[in-house]
Amino acid sequence: MFSDDLSKVSRVEVATHVLNQALEKLYEHDYTSAQVMVAVARQVLEDLQLDFDHHFQVEARLKQLLKQSSK
């Protein structure tokens, strides 16, 4: 959803901003807009979670390879 150069912190900031906008829409009783904004924020956070999952998988694999090569 986002380019790879957008930092993880920036993604959290984007999600937070979108959720704040959703809250404003809820105060305005614009439930449809709020629902869309929550869905966007959720997608941003799910993409970020996938990045973390991939990072940890790669890290675990590298540790395995290092252990095997040191034997």
Buried (B, 14 or more C-beta within 10 A) or exposed (E): EBEEEBEEEEBBEBBEEBBEBBEEBBEEEBEEBBEBBBEBBEBBBEBBEEBEEEEEEEEEEEEEEEEEEEE
